[in-house]
Amino acid sequence: MSTAVADVLGASGVFFDPLWRIEVALTPLERRLLRTRWVRRLAFVSHAGASSIATTQSYSRLEHSLGLLALVAHFAPEDRAARIAALLHDVGHLPFSHTFEGLAGLDHHQLGAERIRDLAPLLEEHGVDGAEVLAIDRGDRASVLHNANGALRLDHLESFVRSGRSHGRTTEPPPATLDRLRVTGGAVDTDEATAGYIEDLVAAEARSHLSEINVITNAVLRHLAATVLAKATPAGVLHLAQLADDQFWAVLLTDADVRDSAQRLRDDPLHWRAEQLGADETGTGGGLQHTVHRLYLDLPLIHGTPVHRSPPDLPVLPVRYRVGPARETDRE
């Protein structure tokens, strides 16, 4: 493979994923989708959400979606509908991805299904059934993207490795890992040593979600978003849900109720500190309340056998935090 630029528009008819080092010969439909509004928008939505403000995890939802397309093209190159489902699986994400999921009733799965339905006429022009793509996205139609036993899926594998690379957690080139993987019934399957390596990436990702910098940025940005969404009409809520990160920043930085805190978050996230609350604490001592309800801990199969265990150092969910202004001595 020789290329001057790894573009995300399919301009040359080929996409080369620089993480997995997979070359994908794009179909005419995939090239067309890369130029649609809903897919292009993902180039301006951070995969890491609010934590992209203060970490090196700065890549976009589009980079992840193209990485997943590359993996599907690697394992199931002839499954046209699964390839499209991979490319479109994140089109419903809100600005900053998961950061304010659930506020004002917003659900990225529901929004994603609506956007795939919007794209259905284009899919059908190219001989792909939009209903089949939705069925794959829900896991109702068998594909390399979903499995029934809760094991690691390609979507999460892509996330763990891409995130691990951005944080410096990976200890081998991703193509070397890929060489030892297969997909069995929609689940990532490998040998014991590789499964252990992936398990380390999974555990590190979970710890990052519980880190103070991740809690601070997500808690504060979620609070700012909640303030803005609470004032919006139903139509206004849907409009805000369609924005990209930079557009949502523009809203926050011009809203009289939140603009000072929004600017502070951009300038100095360590203005705040996060304190984990004990199981018996009520969380009524002021500050913002933030709860981590879920961590992604799915693991690969080992020679076809499911593995069910959690890292021993992780707390029992949910984990609750209080986030408030740091003392001067905390910032020094």
C-alpha positions as CSV (number, residue, x, y, z in Angstrom):
1,M,0.0,0.0,0.0
2,S,1.3,3.4,-1.0
3,T,-0.7,6.6,-0.4
4,A,0.0,10.2,0.1
5,V,-2.9,10.8,2.4
6,A,-5.3,8.6,4.4
7,D,-8.4,10.6,3.5
8,V,-11.9,9.9,5.0
9,L,-13.9,10.9,1.9
10,G,-13.1,7.9,-0.3
11,A,-11.7,10.3,-2.9
12,S,-9.5,7.6,-4.4
13,G,-12.0,4.8,-4.0
14,V,-9.8,3.3,-1.3
15,F,-9.7,3.8,2.5
16,F,-6.5,2.9,4.3
17,D,-6.9,2.6,8.0
18,P,-3.6,3.7,9.6
19,L,-4.3,2.0,12.9
20,W,-5.1,-1.5,11.7
21,R,-3.2,-1.0,8.4
22,I,-6.1,-2.5,6.4
23,E,-6.8,-1.3,2.9
24,V,-10.5,-1.2,2.0
25,A,-11.7,-1.0,-1.6
26,L,-14.8,1.1,-1.0
27,T,-18.0,0.3,-2.8
28,P,-19.8,3.1,-4.6
29,L,-22.4,3.2,-1.8
30,E,-19.7,3.5,0.9
31,R,-18.1,6.4,-1.1
32,R,-21.4,8.1,-1.4
33,L,-22.2,7.7,2.3
34,L,-18.9,9.3,3.3
35,R,-20.2,12.5,1.7
36,T,-23.5,12.6,3.4
37,R,-24.3,15.0,6.2
38,W,-24.8,12.3,8.9
39,V,-21.5,10.6,8.2
40,R,-19.5,13.8,7.7
41,R,-20.8,15.1,11.0
42,L,-19.0,12.3,12.8
43,A,-15.7,13.8,11.7
44,F,-16.5,16.6,14.2
45,V,-17.7,14.5,17.1
46,S,-15.0,13.3,19.5
47,H,-15.0,9.6,20.2
48,A,-13.9,10.2,23.8
49,G,-16.6,12.8,24.5
50,A,-15.8,15.4,27.2
51,S,-12.5,13.7,28.2
52,S,-11.1,14.8,24.8
53,I,-10.9,18.3,26.4
54,A,-8.0,17.2,28.7
55,T,-6.5,13.9,27.3
56,T,-4.6,12.8,24.3
57,Q,-7.7,10.8,23.1
58,S,-8.7,13.3,20.5
59,Y,-9.8,11.2,17.5
60,S,-13.3,11.4,16.0
61,R,-16.3,9.1,15.8
62,L,-15.7,9.0,12.0
63,E,-12.2,7.6,12.5
64,H,-13.6,4.9,14.8
65,S,-16.4,4.1,12.3
66,L,-14.0,3.8,9.5
67,G,-11.8,1.5,11.7
68,L,-14.9,-0.7,12.3
69,L,-15.6,-0.7,8.6
70,A,-12.0,-1.9,8.0
71,L,-12.4,-4.7,10.5
72,V,-15.7,-5.9,8.9
73,A,-14.1,-5.7,5.4
74,H,-11.3,-7.8,6.8
75,F,-13.4,-10.5,8.4
76,A,-16.6,-10.4,6.2
77,P,-15.7,-8.6,3.0
78,E,-18.8,-9.8,1.0
79,D,-21.4,-8.8,3.7
80,R,-22.4,-5.5,2.1
81,A,-25.1,-4.7,4.7
82,A,-22.8,-5.4,7.6
83,R,-20.2,-3.1,6.1
84,I,-22.8,-0.3,5.9
85,A,-24.0,-1.0,9.4
86,A,-20.4,-0.6,10.6
87,L,-20.0,2.7,8.8
88,L,-23.4,4.0,10.1
89,H,-23.5,2.5,13.6
90,D,-22.6,5.8,15.4
91,V,-24.6,8.3,13.3
92,G,-27.0,8.9,16.2
93,H,-24.3,10.1,18.7
94,L,-24.9,13.4,20.4
95,P,-22.2,16.1,20.5
96,F,-19.4,14.8,22.7
97,S,-20.6,11.3,22.2
98,H,-21.9,9.7,25.5
99,T,-21.4,12.8,27.7
100,F,-25.0,13.9,28.0
101,E,-26.7,10.8,26.8
102,G,-30.2,10.5,28.4
103,L,-30.7,14.2,29.1
104,A,-34.0,15.5,27.8
105,G,-34.8,11.9,26.7
106,L,-32.0,11.8,24.1
107,D,-31.0,8.3,23.1
108,H,-28.3,7.9,20.4
109,H,-29.6,4.4,19.5
110,Q,-33.0,5.9,18.6
111,L,-31.5,8.9,16.8
112,G,-29.2,6.6,14.9
113,A,-32.1,4.4,13.7
114,E,-33.9,7.5,12.5
115,R,-30.9,8.7,10.6
116,I,-30.4,5.3,9.0
117,R,-34.0,5.5,7.9
118,D,-33.3,8.9,6.4
119,L,-30.5,7.3,4.4
120,A,-32.6,4.3,3.4
121,P,-33.5,5.6,-0.1
122,L,-29.8,6.1,-0.9
123,L,-29.0,2.6,0.4
124,E,-31.8,1.1,-1.7
125,E,-30.5,2.9,-4.8
126,H,-27.4,0.8,-4.4
127,G,-29.2,-2.5,-3.7
128,V,-28.9,-2.5,0.1
129,D,-32.0,-2.9,2.3
130,G,-32.2,-0.2,5.0
131,A,-34.3,-2.5,7.1
132,E,-31.5,-5.2,7.0
133,V,-28.9,-2.6,8.1
134,L,-31.1,-1.7,11.0
135,A,-31.6,-5.4,11.9
136,I,-27.8,-5.8,11.9
137,D,-27.4,-2.7,14.0
138,R,-29.8,-4.1,16.6
139,G,-28.3,-7.6,16.5
140,D,-31.4,-9.1,15.0
141,R,-29.6,-10.3,11.9
142,A,-26.5,-12.5,12.3
143,S,-23.3,-10.7,11.3
144,V,-19.7,-10.3,12.5
145,L,-20.9,-7.3,14.4
146,H,-23.0,-8.9,17.2
147,N,-23.1,-12.0,19.3
148,A,-25.5,-13.5,21.8
149,N,-23.1,-14.4,24.6
150,G,-22.0,-11.0,25.7
151,A,-18.4,-11.5,24.4
152,L,-16.2,-8.8,22.9
153,R,-17.6,-7.4,19.7
154,L,-15.6,-5.8,16.9
155,D,-17.0,-2.4,17.7
156,H,-15.6,-2.5,21.3
157,L,-12.4,-4.1,20.1
158,E,-11.8,-1.2,17.8
159,S,-12.5,1.2,20.6
160,F,-10.2,-0.4,23.1
161,V,-7.3,-0.7,20.7
162,R,-7.7,2.8,19.2
163,S,-8.1,4.3,22.7
164,G,-5.2,2.3,24.0
165,R,-3.0,3.5,21.2
166,S,-3.9,7.1,21.9
167,H,-3.1,6.8,25.6
168,G,0.1,4.7,25.0
169,R,-1.3,1.5,26.5
170,T,-0.7,-0.8,23.5
171,T,2.5,-2.8,23.7
172,E,2.4,-4.2,20.1
173,P,1.3,-2.9,16.7
174,P,-2.4,-3.4,16.2
175,P,-1.9,-5.4,13.0
176,A,0.1,-8.0,15.0
177,T,-2.9,-8.3,17.4
178,L,-5.2,-8.6,14.4
179,D,-3.3,-11.5,13.0
180,R,-4.2,-13.6,16.0
181,L,-7.9,-12.8,16.0
182,R,-10.9,-14.4,14.4
183,V,-14.7,-13.9,14.7
184,T,-16.8,-16.7,15.9
185,G,-20.6,-16.2,15.9
186,G,-20.1,-12.4,16.0
187,A,-17.6,-12.6,18.9
188,V,-13.9,-11.8,18.9
189,D,-12.0,-15.1,19.4
190,T,-8.3,-15.6,20.1
191,D,-5.7,-17.5,22.1
192,E,-5.2,-17.2,25.8
193,A,-2.1,-14.9,25.7
194,T,-3.8,-12.4,23.2
195,A,-7.0,-12.5,25.3
196,G,-5.0,-11.5,28.3
197,Y,-3.4,-8.6,26.4
198,I,-6.9,-7.4,25.3
199,E,-8.2,-7.9,28.9
200,D,-5.5,-5.5,30.0
201,L,-6.6,-2.9,27.5
202,V,-10.2,-3.4,28.6
203,A,-9.3,-2.9,32.3
204,A,-7.2,0.2,31.5
205,E,-10.1,1.7,29.6
206,A,-12.4,1.1,32.5
207,R,-9.9,2.8,34.9
208,S,-9.7,5.8,32.6
209,H,-13.5,6.3,32.8
210,L,-13.1,6.4,36.6
211,S,-10.2,8.8,36.5
212,E,-10.6,12.2,38.1
213,I,-9.9,14.1,34.8
214,N,-12.6,12.0,33.0
215,V,-15.1,12.5,35.8
216,I,-14.5,16.3,36.0
217,T,-14.8,17.0,32.3
218,N,-17.9,14.8,31.9
219,A,-19.6,16.1,35.0
220,V,-19.1,19.7,34.2
221,L,-19.9,19.5,30.5
222,R,-23.0,17.3,31.3
223,H,-24.2,20.0,33.7
224,L,-23.7,22.8,31.2
225,A,-25.6,20.7,28.6
226,A,-28.4,20.0,31.0
227,T,-28.8,23.7,31.7
228,V,-29.1,24.6,28.0
229,L,-31.3,21.6,27.1
230,A,-33.7,22.5,30.0
231,K,-34.5,25.8,28.3
232,A,-35.0,24.4,24.8
233,T,-38.3,23.4,23.1
234,P,-38.6,19.8,21.9
235,A,-37.6,21.0,18.4
236,G,-34.7,22.9,20.0
237,V,-33.6,19.8,21.8
238,L,-33.5,17.8,18.5
239,H,-31.6,20.7,16.9
240,L,-29.0,20.6,19.6
241,A,-28.7,16.9,19.3
242,Q,-27.7,17.3,15.6
243,L,-24.8,19.6,16.3
244,A,-21.2,18.7,16.2
245,D,-18.8,19.4,19.1
246,D,-17.6,22.7,17.8
247,Q,-21.1,23.9,17.1
248,F,-22.2,22.9,20.6
249,W,-19.3,24.8,22.1
250,A,-20.5,27.9,20.3
251,V,-23.9,27.4,22.0
252,L,-22.3,27.0,25.4
253,L,-20.0,30.0,25.0
254,T,-22.8,32.3,24.0
255,D,-25.4,31.2,26.6
256,A,-25.6,33.7,29.4
257,D,-26.2,31.0,32.0
258,V,-23.3,28.8,31.3
259,R,-20.7,30.8,29.2
260,D,-18.4,31.6,32.1
261,S,-18.2,28.0,33.2
262,A,-17.9,26.8,29.7
263,Q,-14.9,29.1,29.1
264,R,-13.4,28.0,32.4
265,L,-13.8,24.3,31.4
266,R,-11.9,25.0,28.2
267,D,-9.2,27.1,30.0
268,D,-8.6,25.2,33.2
269,P,-10.4,21.9,33.8
270,L,-8.4,21.5,37.1
271,H,-10.4,24.4,38.5
272,W,-12.6,21.6,39.7
273,R,-11.8,18.4,41.6
274,A,-13.7,15.2,41.9
275,E,-14.4,13.3,45.2
276,Q,-15.7,9.7,45.2
277,L,-18.6,9.3,47.5
278,G,-18.9,6.4,49.8
279,A,-21.8,3.9,49.7
280,D,-23.5,5.6,52.6
281,E,-23.0,9.2,51.6
282,T,-26.0,11.0,50.3
283,G,-24.2,13.4,48.0
284,T,-26.0,16.4,49.5
285,G,-22.9,18.4,50.3
286,G,-23.1,20.7,47.3
287,G,-21.3,20.6,44.0
288,L,-22.2,18.5,40.9
289,Q,-23.3,14.9,41.3
290,H,-21.9,12.5,38.8
291,T,-22.5,8.8,38.6
292,V,-20.7,6.1,36.5
293,H,-23.4,3.5,35.8
294,R,-21.7,1.3,33.3
295,L,-18.2,0.2,32.2
296,Y,-17.5,-1.8,29.1
297,L,-15.9,-5.0,30.3
298,D,-16.7,-7.6,27.6
299,L,-13.9,-10.0,26.8
300,P,-12.9,-12.1,23.8
301,L,-13.6,-15.8,23.6
302,I,-10.6,-18.1,24.2
303,H,-10.7,-20.8,21.6
304,G,-14.5,-20.5,21.5
305,T,-15.0,-20.4,25.2
306,P,-16.6,-17.3,26.9
307,V,-14.7,-15.6,29.7
308,H,-16.6,-13.8,32.4
309,R,-14.6,-11.9,34.9
310,S,-14.0,-8.3,36.0
311,P,-10.7,-6.6,37.0
312,P,-10.4,-7.1,40.7
313,D,-9.4,-3.5,41.4
314,L,-12.6,-1.9,40.0
315,P,-15.3,-0.6,42.4
316,V,-18.8,-2.0,42.4
317,L,-21.1,0.0,40.2
318,P,-22.6,2.5,40.3
319,V,-19.8,4.8,41.4
320,R,-20.9,8.3,42.6
321,Y,-18.8,11.4,42.7
322,R,-19.1,15.0,43.9
323,V,-17.4,17.5,41.6
324,G,-16.8,21.1,42.9
325,P,-14.2,23.9,42.7
326,A,-10.8,22.9,43.9
327,R,-9.1,24.6,46.8
328,E,-6.1,26.7,45.9
329,T,-3.8,24.2,47.5
330,D,-5.3,21.4,45.4
331,R,-4.3,23.3,42.2
332,E,-0.7,23.9,43.1
